[in-house]
């Protein structure tokens, strides 16, 4: 009797349980298929990037550290932070060239191990000139490995998968970026020294992972020579400079620089604008969180969506979304208005960073993948160096309305630039029709 009762109860539950189990099995199957679609080395780099970004706590707190712990004036602290941007700008092309000449793995190890050593030195350097040199060197060394990572992704992943592959990396970078400031804020309550220790340790962990698990991915010299129509390799430096003579690459990088400059206004000038409107610091924190939340939730779906679209049209749309988003900042006076504006231009940010590196990879010869990614990365470094200063001057001298209207104009100029480049990017992203 008891057995029959249990059987009756199970027969009642089974129709409700089976669909849920089927959905779980289907989800698990899709996840396994997604993982299996990329090589093991790709996922090792992905996980290493997550670890490294979780520990990237020094740069967000550097100006606060310099003003509170070192007693520097805010202007001096900001100048030192710009020094980090200068180092990042200078290192991008150099890191890409070295990734082509030495290989991806040596540049990764140099950037991660060297960066760990330099960041650990910061608390012990007291003289301001020496500290300025150290910060520039820190920006140069720690940012030099990024073109090597991008080139390795291109090496490892088939062209039709690259849009989603770069989206996966962008997604994990932003997950780490969202968590790192919270973790850094907790560590600051104990000691600023813990910030530098965590940053150094995570870079070391990533470096050891690369040393143990990542093979060299650079195309062989024989393959490079075979790809050269003349059959001659030519001087490495001369070939690297070919990247600086490619008009399509320079045009793509210039348009990207314009949009990156808009993005960095949200980090540097938007907090000042919101403060001038009487909004508290917590309001800016919410707006910044909106950017990260939109990226985490929508970057992968957007990557799937743009895979079937022509890259020129996607990039033009990205620029127009930037223009529309910053246009919404013009009338915004409350938290909700600035958050909505940020959500709109963040959609453009996702489209840009998902498609642009794939187009750079398509333009680059196999032997110059690192150099091409380095030129593209230098656009971001230059924007980080120049945009905060330019935006601050416009805001201080002309006011917030002029600032936002200028940003809208820059977005429209970038859209025209991408439209002019569209004939050179006629094939759809990832090679799909």
PALUMDREN-162469 format. One record per atom (N, C-alpha, C): residue in three letters; x, y, z. Coordinates in steps of 0.05 Angstrom, whole numbers, plus 5000, padded with zeros to 4 digits. Example, Ala and Ser with C-alpha at 12.3 -4.5 7.8 and 13.67 -1.06 7.14 Angstrom:
2
ALA526448865156;ALA524649105156;ALA526449345156;SER525749555142;SER527349795143;SER525850015157;
! end
This chain:
433
UNK501749765000;UNK500050005000;UNK501750255000;UNK503850255017;UNK505650485019;UNK507150524993;UNK508050304981;UNK509550314955;UNK507850434933;UNK505350344932;UNK503550444911;UNK502950744915;UNK502850824941;UNK502351104946;UNK504751284937;UNK507151184942;UNK509551324933;UNK509651344903;UNK508951104890;UNK508851104861;UNK506851304850;UNK504551324863;UNK502551514855;UNK503551804857;UNK504951854880;UNK506052124884;UNK508252194863;UNK509951994857;UNK512052044836;UNK510752084809;UNK508651934803;UNK507351974777;UNK506152254775;UNK505352374798;UNK504352644797;UNK506552854794;UNK508852794806;UNK511052984805;UNK512552964779;UNK512852724767;UNK514552684744;UNK513952874720;UNK511452924713;UNK510953104691;UNK511953384696;UNK512153474721;UNK513153734728;UNK516153734730;UNK517353504737;UNK520153484741;UNK521653444715;UNK520453294697;UNK521853224672;UNK522553464655;UNK520753664651;UNK521453894635;UNK523754054648;UNK523754074674;UNK525954214687;UNK528654074683;UNK528653804686;UNK531053654682;UNK531953674653;UNK530053664635;UNK530753694606;UNK532053964600;UNK530954174612;UNK532054444608;UNK534954454619;UNK535354324643;UNK537954334655;UNK539954174638;UNK539153944627;UNK540853794610;UNK541553944584;UNK539554074573;UNK539954234549;UNK541854464554;UNK541554604577;UNK543354824584;UNK546154724587;UNK546454494601;UNK549154374605;UNK550354294579;UNK548754184560;UNK549854104534;UNK550754354519;UNK549254564520;UNK550054814506;UNK552554924517;UNK552854924544;UNK555255024557;UNK557654854549;UNK557354594549;UNK559654424541;UNK560354474511;UNK558354514494;UNK558854564466;UNK560354834463;UNK559555034479;UNK560855294478;UNK563755274486;UNK564255124508;UNK567055094517;UNK568654934497;UNK567454724485;UNK568954554466;UNK569454694440;UNK568054914435;UNK568455064409;UNK571055214408;UNK572455254431;UNK574955394432;UNK577055214444;UNK579555254436;UNK581755084446;UNK582255144476;UNK583654954488;UNK584154964517;UNK585755214524;UNK587755284507;UNK589455514513;UNK587755774514;UNK585655794498;UNK583956024498;UNK582656054526;UNK581655834537;UNK580255854563;UNK582255904585;UNK584755804582;UNK586755864602;UNK587356164603;UNK587656284579;UNK587956574578;UNK585556724589;UNK583256614584;UNK580756734594;UNK580656744624;UNK581256514636;UNK581356494665;UNK583556664678;UNK585856664664;UNK588056834674;UNK587357124673;UNK585957204653;UNK584957484651;UNK583157554674;UNK581357364680;UNK579457404703;UNK581057444729;UNK582957274734;UNK584557304758;UNK586057564759;UNK587257644736;UNK588757894735;UNK586958134739;UNK584558134727;UNK582758364730;UNK581558384758;UNK581158154771;UNK580258164798;UNK582258304817;UNK584858284809;UNK586958404825;UNK587758674816;UNK586458784795;UNK587159044784;UNK585959264801;UNK587159304825;UNK585959484844;UNK587659734849;UNK590059744837;UNK591859974843;UNK591060214827;UNK590560184800;UNK589960414783;UNK587460564793;UNK585260424799;UNK582860584808;UNK583260744833;UNK585160654850;UNK585560794876;UNK588260944876;UNK589560974853;UNK592261094854;UNK592161384861;UNK590261534850;UNK590161824857;UNK589461864887;UNK587661694897;UNK586861704925;UNK589261634943;UNK590761434935;UNK593161364950;UNK595261584950;UNK595661714927;UNK597661924926;UNK596862174941;UNK594262224943;UNK593462464958;UNK593262414988;UNK592262184996;UNK591762135024;UNK594262015038;UNK595661835025;UNK597961705038;UNK600561855032;UNK600861975008;UNK603262115001;UNK603062415004;UNK600662515008;UNK600362805013;UNK600662974988;UNK600362864965;UNK600663024940;UNK598163184935;UNK598463404922;UNK596163564913;UNK594663404891;UNK592063444889;UNK590563304869;UNK591563334841;UNK592663574834;UNK593663624807;UNK596063444802;UNK597863414822;UNK600163244819;UNK599362954817;UNK597462874833;UNK596462604832;UNK595262534804;UNK593762724793;UNK592562684767;UNK594762674745;UNK596862834749;UNK599062824729;UNK600462554730;UNK600862444754;UNK602062184755;UNK600361964743;UNK597761984746;UNK595861794733;UNK596061824703;UNK596362064693;UNK596762104664;UNK599361974655;UNK601361974673;UNK603861834667;UNK603461534662;UNK601661414677;UNK600961134672;UNK599761114644;UNK598061304636;UNK596861294610;UNK598961334588;UNK600961504594;UNK603161544575;UNK604661284570;UNK605261144592;UNK606660894590;UNK605060684574;UNK602360684579;UNK600660494565;UNK600560554535;UNK600560814529;UNK600460884500;UNK603060804486;UNK605260854499;UNK607860794487;UNK608260494484;UNK607160334503;UNK607660054503;UNK606059894483;UNK603759994475;UNK601959834459;UNK603259744433;UNK604259924417;UNK605559854392;UNK608059694397;UNK609659774417;UNK612059624423;UNK611459344431;UNK609359304448;UNK608659034457;UNK607758864433;UNK606258994414;UNK605358844391;UNK607658754373;UNK609558934369;UNK611958874353;UNK613558644365;UNK613958664391;UNK615458454405;UNK614058194404;UNK611358194406;UNK609857944404;UNK610157814377;UNK610557974356;UNK611157864329;UNK613957764327;UNK615857904340;UNK618657834337;UNK619557604356;UNK618757634382;UNK619557444402;UNK617557214405;UNK615057274400;UNK612957084406;UNK611057194427;UNK608657084428;UNK606557174447;UNK607357114476;UNK608356874480;UNK608956774507;UNK611056944521;UNK613357004509;UNK615357174523;UNK614357444530;UNK612757564513;UNK611657834519;UNK609657814542;UNK608057614542;UNK606157574564;UNK607657544590;UNK609757384590;UNK611257344615;UNK612757594624;UNK613857734604;UNK615257984611;UNK613358194623;UNK610958224611;UNK609058414621;UNK607958344648;UNK607358094653;UNK606158014678;UNK608158004700;UNK610457874696;UNK612457854717;UNK613758124723;UNK614358274701;UNK615558534705;UNK613558724718;UNK611058714711;UNK608958884723;UNK608658814753;UNK608858564760;UNK608558484788;UNK610858604804;UNK613258604793;UNK615658714808;UNK615359014811;UNK614459154790;UNK614259444791;UNK612059534810;UNK609759404809;UNK607559494827;UNK608259444856;UNK609859234861;UNK610659184889;UNK612659394899;UNK614059534881;UNK615959744889;UNK614660004896;UNK612260064887;UNK611060324890;UNK611060424919;UNK610260264938;UNK610160364966;UNK612860444977;UNK615060344965;UNK617660384976;UNK619160614962;UNK618060734941;UNK619360954927;UNK618161214939;UNK619861384949;UNK618961624963;UNK619361874947;UNK621561904932;UNK622162144917;UNK620162174894;UNK619062414891;UNK616962454871;UNK617962404842;UNK620362504834;UNK621262444807;UNK621562144802;UNK622662004822;UNK622861714819;UNK620161574817;UNK618261674833;UNK615661564832;UNK614261604805;UNK614761844793;UNK613561904767;UNK614761714746;UNK617361664747;UNK618561484728;UNK617461204732;UNK617161124757;UNK616160854763;UNK613360814753;UNK611661014756;UNK608860994747;UNK608760974716;UNK610461134702;UNK610561104673;UNK611560834665;UNK613560734679;UNK614560464673;UNK612460254679;UNK610960294700;UNK608860104707;UNK606760094685;UNK605960324675;UNK604060334653;UNK605160194628;UNK607760244622;UNK608960124599;UNK609059824601;UNK610059724623;UNK610559434625;UNK607959274629;UNK606159374646;UNK603759214652;UNK601759224628;UNK601859434611;UNK600059434588;UNK601259314563;UNK603859244564;UNK605159144540;UNK604158864532;UNK603058714551;UNK602258444544;UNK599558434530;UNK598058644530;UNK595358634518;UNK595258584488;UNK597058714472;UNK597058634444;UNK597758334440;UNK599458224457;UNK600157944455;UNK597757764460;UNK596057844480;UNK593657684485;UNK591757704461;UNK591357944450;UNK589557964426;UNK590657804403;UNK593257814398;UNK594457664377;UNK594157364381;UNK594457274407;UNK594156994413;UNK591256904408;UNK589357074414;UNK586557004408;UNK586156954378;UNK587357134362;UNK587157104333;UNK588556854324;UNK590856784336;UNK592256544329;UNK590656294335;UNK589256294358;UNK587956054368;UNK585156004357;UNK583856214349;UNK580956194343;UNK580456234313;UNK578856064301;UNK578156094273;UNK576656354268;UNK576856464244;UNK575756724238;UNK572756744244;UNK571256534238;UNK568356544242;UNK567656554272;UNK569556494290;UNK568956494319;UNK570156734333;UNK571556914319;UNK573057124333;UNK571257334345;UNK569057394332;UNK567257604344;UNK566357514372;UNK565457264374;UNK564557174400;UNK566957134420;UNK569257054409;UNK571557024426;UNK572457284439;UNK572557504423;UNK573257764435;UNK571057854454;UNK568557784448;UNK566357864466;UNK566657714493;UNK567457464492;UNK567857314517;UNK570057444534;UNK572257534521;UNK574357664536;UNK573457934547;UNK571958074531;UNK570958334540;UNK569058294564;UNK567458084563;UNK565658034584;UNK567157974610;UNK569157794609;UNK570557724634;UNK572157954644;UNK573158124626;UNK574658364636;UNK572758544652;UNK570358574643;UNK568458744657;UNK567358624683;UNK567258354683;UNK566558234709;UNK568658294729;UNK571158254722;UNK573358324740;UNK573458614747;UNK572958784727;UNK573059074732;UNK570859164752;UNK568559024751;UNK566359094769;UNK566959004797;UNK568358784801;UNK568958684827;UNK571358814840;UNK573458874824;UNK575958964834;UNK575759214852;UNK574259424843;UNK574059664861;UNK572759604888;UNK570859424888;UNK569559354913;UNK571559214931;UNK573059024919;UNK575158894935;UNK577359084944;UNK578059274926;UNK580059464933;UNK579159654955;UNK576659724954;UNK575559894976;UNK575659765003;UNK575159505003;UNK575259355029;UNK578159335039;UNK580059295020;UNK582859275028;UNK583959545039;UNK583059765027;UNK583960025036;UNK583360075065;UNK581159955075;UNK580459995103;UNK582659875121;UNK584059685111;UNK586259565127;UNK588959695121;UNK589659705095;UNK592259825088;UNK592459855058;UNK593560075049;UNK594060105020;UNK596159905010;UNK597859825028;UNK599859625020;UNK598559375009;UNK596259305020;UNK594959065011;UNK594059084981;UNK593459334973;UNK592659374945;UNK594959294926;UNK597359394933;UNK599659334916;UNK600359034918;UNK600058914941;UNK600658634944;UNK598758464927;UNK596158524928;UNK594158374913;UNK594658394883;UNK595158644874;UNK595758684845;UNK598158524836;UNK600258524852;UNK602758384845;UNK602258074845;UNK600757974865;UNK600357694867;UNK598657594844;UNK596557734836;UNK594857644814;UNK596457644788;UNK598157844784;UNK599857834760;UNK601757604760;UNK602857544783;UNK604657314785;UNK603157054780;UNK600757024790;UNK599256784785;UNK598656754756;UNK597856964743;UNK597356954714;UNK599956884699;UNK602157004707;UNK604756934695;UNK605456644697;UNK605156534721;UNK605756244725;UNK603856074709;UNK601356154706;UNK599456004689;UNK600356004660;UNK601256234651;UNK602256254623;UNK604656074620;UNK606556094639;UNK609055934637;UNK608455634637;UNK606455544652;UNK605855254654;UNK604055144633;UNK602155314624;UNK599955194608;UNK599555314580;UNK600855544574;UNK600355674548;UNK602655614529;UNK602255474507;UNK604355434487;UNK604655694470;UNK606855704455;UNK607155924437;UNK605155894414;UNK603756104408;UNK601656094387;UNK602356244362;UNK604656384361;UNK605356544338;UNK605756364314;UNK604656444290;UNK605056274266;UNK608056234261;UNK608756004251;UNK611555934247;UNK612756114226;UNK615356144227;UNK616856304208;UNK616356214179;UNK616155944176;UNK615755834150;UNK613055924139;UNK610955924157;UNK608256004148;UNK608256304142;UNK609756464157;UNK609856744152;UNK611156804125;UNK613356664120;UNK614756704094;UNK613056614071;UNK611456404075;UNK609656304055;UNK607456504049;UNK606656654070;UNK604456844066;UNK605457094051;UNK608157134051;UNK609257374037;UNK609457304008;UNK608257463991;UNK608157413962;UNK610957403950;UNK612857563961;UNK615557573951;UNK617257343961;UNK616257213982;UNK617756993994;UNK619957084013;UNK620257344017;UNK622357454034;UNK621057574059;UNK622457524082;UNK621357624107;UNK621857924109;UNK624158014102;UNK624758304105;UNK625558364133;UNK626658604138;UNK627458684165;UNK625058694184;UNK625158574208;UNK622858574226;UNK621758854231;UNK623559054236;UNK622559324243;UNK621159444219;UNK622359404195;UNK621059524171;UNK618359404167;UNK618059144172;UNK615459014168;UNK613459114189;UNK614459154214;UNK612659254234;UNK611659534228;UNK613359694215;UNK612459964208;UNK610359954186;UNK610059724172;UNK607959704152;UNK605259744165;UNK604959674190;UNK602459714204;UNK601760014206;UNK603760184208;UNK603360464210;UNK602760594183;UNK603060434162;UNK602560544135;UNK599960434123;UNK598460274138;UNK596060154128;UNK593760354133;UNK592660484112;UNK590560684116;UNK588060574129;UNK587360334122;UNK584960214134;UNK585260184164;UNK587660084173;UNK588160054201;UNK588260314215;UNK589560514203;UNK589760774216;UNK587060914218;UNK585360874197;UNK582660994198;UNK580960864219;UNK581160594221;UNK579560454241;UNK580560534269;UNK583160554273;UNK584260634299;UNK583460914307;UNK583461104287;UNK582761374292;UNK579861404301;UNK578061264287;UNK575261274295;UNK574861144323;UNK576360934328;UNK576160804354;UNK577161004376;UNK579361144370;UNK580361344389;UNK578261544396;UNK576661644376;UNK574561834382;UNK572561724401;UNK571661474396;UNK569561364414;UNK570761294441;UNK573261204442;UNK574561154468;UNK574761404484;UNK575261634471;UNK575361884485;UNK572761954498;UNK570561884485;UNK567961924497;UNK567561744521;UNK568361494519;UNK568161314542;UNK569561424566;UNK571961524562;UNK573561614585;UNK572461874597;UNK570662024583;UNK569362244596;UNK567662144619;UNK566561904617;UNK564861794638;UNK566561734663;UNK569161694660;UNK570861634683;UNK571961884695;UNK572362094679;UNK573862324688;UNK572062564693;UNK570262634674;UNK568762884676;UNK565862834685;UNK564662614679;UNK561962564687;UNK561562594718;UNK563462484734;UNK563162534763;UNK563062824771;UNK564662994757;UNK564763274762;UNK562163404754;UNK561063324731;UNK558463434722;UNK556263374742;UNK556163124750;UNK554063044769;UNK554363184796;UNK556763224804;UNK557263374829;UNK556263664827;UNK556763784803;UNK555964064799;UNK552864084798;UNK551563864793;UNK548563864793;UNK547463794820;UNK549163774840;UNK548363714867;UNK547763424873;UNK548663244856;UNK548262964860;UNK550462844878;UNK549862664896;UNK551962554913;UNK553762364899;UNK556062294912;UNK557962114900;UNK556761844895;UNK554961754912;UNK553661494909;UNK552061484883;UNK551061714874;UNK549561724848;UNK551461654825;UNK553861754825;UNK555761684804;UNK556461394805;UNK556761284829;UNK557260994832;UNK555160824819;UNK552660914822;UNK550460764810;UNK550660784779;UNK551261024769;UNK551561054740;UNK553860884729;UNK556060874743;UNK558360704735;UNK557560414735;UNK555960334755;UNK555060064757;UNK553159994734;UNK551660194724;UNK549860144702;UNK551460054677;UNK553760194673;UNK555460114650;UNK556359824653;UNK557359744676;UNK558259474680;UNK556059274678;UNK553659344689;UNK551459154688;UNK550459104660;UNK550259314643;UNK549459274616;UNK551459104600;UNK553959144605;UNK556058984592;UNK555858694600;UNK555658644625;UNK555558364635;UNK553058224624;UNK550758364623;UNK548258234615;UNK547958214584;UNK549058404569;UNK548358414541;UNK550758374522;UNK553158364531;UNK555458354513;UNK555358094496;UNK554757864509;UNK554757614494;UNK552357594475;UNK549957664484;UNK547657674464;UNK548257864441;UNK549358094446;UNK549958274424;UNK552058154405;UNK554058014417;UNK556057884400;UNK554757684381;UNK552857534391;UNK551457344373;UNK549857494352;UNK548657714360;UNK547057864341;UNK548657984318;UNK551058094325;UNK552658234304;UNK554258044287;UNK554357784295;UNK555857594278;UNK554757574250;UNK552157624246;UNK550957604220;UNK550757864206;UNK551858074217;UNK551658344205;UNK554358434193;UNK554158614174;UNK556558714162;UNK558058904181;UNK560658864184;UNK562159014205;UNK562059314202;UNK562059414177;UNK561959704173;UNK559359814184;UNK557159674179;UNK554559774190;UNK554459754220;UNK555659544231;UNK555759514261;UNK557259744273;UNK559559814262;UNK561260024274;UNK559960294271;UNK558660344248;UNK557160594245;UNK554960614266;UNK553460394270;UNK551360384290;UNK552560434318;UNK554860324323;UNK556160364349;UNK556660664354;UNK557760794334;UNK558361084337;UNK555761244340;UNK553661164326;UNK551061314329;UNK549961264357;UNK550261034368;UNK549360974396;UNK550961144416;UNK553461184411;UNK555061364428;UNK553961644426;UNK553461744402;UNK552362014398;UNK549662044412;UNK547961844409;UNK545361854421;UNK545561854452;UNK547261684462;UNK547561664491;UNK548561924503;UNK550562044491;UNK551562294502;UNK549662524497;UNK547962504477;UNK545862704473;UNK543862694496;UNK543462454507;UNK541562424530;UNK542762544555;UNK545462574557;UNK546662704580;UNK545963004581;UNK545363124557;UNK544963414556;UNK542663504574;UNK540263374572;UNK538063464589;UNK538063334617;UNK539863134621;UNK539762984645;UNK540563154669;UNK538963154690;UNK539563294714;UNK539363124739;UNK538262884736;UNK537862694758;UNK539262434752;UNK539462274772;UNK540862014770;UNK539761844747;UNK537061824745;UNK535861654725;UNK536561744697;UNK536762004692;UNK537362104665;UNK540262024657;UNK542162064675;UNK544961994669;UNK545261694666;UNK543761534682;UNK543961244680;UNK542861154653;UNK540561264644;UNK539461194619;UNK541361264596;UNK542561504597;UNK544461584577;UNK546861384576;UNK547861314599;UNK550061124600;UNK549260854589;UNK546860764594;UNK546060504583;UNK545960504553;UNK545160734541;UNK545060744512;UNK547860744499;UNK549660914509;UNK552360904496;UNK553860654503;UNK553160524525;UNK554460264531;UNK553860054510;UNK551460064498;UNK550859884476;UNK552759934453;UNK553360184447;UNK555360254427;UNK558160154434;UNK558860174460;UNK561360074469;UNK561659774464;UNK559559624470;UNK559659334466;UNK560059274437;UNK558459404419;UNK558759354391;UNK561559414381;UNK562659634391;UNK565359724382;UNK567459514390;UNK567559444415;UNK569759274424;UNK569358984416;UNK566958914407;UNK566558644397;UNK567458614368;UNK567058814352;UNK567558794323;UNK570258904315;UNK571059134326;UNK573459264317;UNK575959084319;UNK576558944341;UNK578858764340;UNK578758554319;UNK576358454312;UNK576158254291;UNK576858374264;UNK576158624260;UNK576858764235;UNK579858814234;UNK581058874256;UNK583958914257;UNK585358644250;UNK584358424261;UNK585458164254;UNK585158104225;UNK582858174213;UNK582458124185;UNK584258284167;UNK584958534175;UNK586758704160;UNK589658614162;UNK590358474184;UNK593258434189;UNK594258184175;UNK596658204163;UNK598057954154;UNK598757784179;UNK599057524174;UNK599557344196;UNK602057424212;UNK604057524198;UNK606657594211;UNK606457844227;UNK604358004224;UNK604158264237;UNK601658284255;UNK600658064264;UNK598258064280;UNK598658234306;UNK600958194318;UNK601558344342;UNK601758644337;UNK603258714316;UNK603659004310;UNK600959134303;UNK599259004288;UNK596659114282;UNK594959154307;UNK594858954324;UNK593358974349;UNK594659194367;UNK597259224365;UNK598659434380;UNK597859714371;UNK597659754345;UNK596760024335;UNK593960074344;UNK592159874342;UNK589459904351;UNK589359964382;UNK590959824397;UNK591059864426;UNK592160134433;UNK594060244416;UNK595160504422;UNK592960724421;UNK590960674404;UNK588760874403;UNK587360894430;UNK587060674444;UNK585860684471;UNK587660814491;UNK590260754489;UNK592160884507;UNK592261184503;UNK592261274478;UNK592261564473;UNK589761694482;UNK587461564479;UNK584961674489;UNK585061704520;UNK586161504533;UNK586361514563;UNK588161744571;UNK590161804555;UNK592062014562;UNK590862294557;UNK589462334535;UNK588662594526;UNK585862674535;UNK583962474533;UNK581162534537;UNK580462664564;UNK581462564586;UNK580662684612;UNK581562974614;UNK583963034604;UNK584963314604;UNK583263494587;UNK582663404562;UNK581063564544;UNK578263604554;UNK577063394564;UNK574363414575;UNK574263604599;UNK576263584616;UNK576263754640;UNK576564054632;UNK578164114612;UNK578464394603;UNK575864494591;UNK574564334575;UNK571964424562;UNK569864464584;UNK569664284603;UNK567664314624;UNK568164564641;UNK570764604648;UNK571364834665;UNK571065094651;UNK571765114625;UNK571665364611;UNK568965424597;UNK567665214587;UNK565265254571;UNK562665144584;UNK562964964603;UNK560664854617;UNK559764584606;UNK557964454621;UNK557264174615;UNK555664154589;UNK554064344582;UNK552564324557;UNK554464314533;UNK556464484533;UNK558364484511;UNK559964224511;UNK560564114534;UNK561963854536;UNK560363644522;UNK557763614530;UNK556163394519;UNK555563434489;UNK555163684481;UNK554663734452;UNK557163674436;UNK559463734447;UNK561963654434;UNK562263354432;UNK561463204452;UNK561562914452;UNK559662804430;UNK557362924427;UNK555462834406;UNK556762884379;UNK557963114375;UNK559363164350;UNK561562964344;UNK563062894364;UNK565262704360;UNK564062424352;UNK561862354365;UNK560562094358;UNK559662094328;UNK558662314319;UNK557662334291;UNK560062334272;UNK562262464279;UNK564662454263;UNK565762164261;UNK565662024283;UNK566561744282;UNK564761574265;UNK562161634265;UNK560261484248;UNK560961534219;UNK561461784211;UNK562261844184;UNK564861704176;UNK566761694195;UNK569261564190;UNK568961264185;UNK567361134202;UNK566860844198;UNK565360804172;UNK563560974165;UNK562060944139;UNK563960964116;UNK565961144117;UNK567961164095;UNK569660914093;UNK570060774116;UNK571660524116;UNK570060274109;UNK567460304108;UNK565660064103;UNK566459914078;UNK567060044055;UNK567759894031;UNK570159704035;UNK571859774054;UNK574259594060;UNK573559374080;UNK571059384090;UNK570159174109;UNK567559064100;UNK567358984075;UNK564758904064;UNK563858634074;UNK565758464080;UNK564958204089;UNK563858224117;UNK561858064125;UNK560658084151;UNK562657994172;UNK562158094197;UNK563858004219;UNK563657704222;UNK565957574227;UNK566157294230;UNK565757144204;UNK565657284182;UNK565457154156;UNK562757044150;UNK560557124164;UNK557957014160;UNK556457194141;UNK554557074127;UNK553057224107;UNK550857384121;
! end
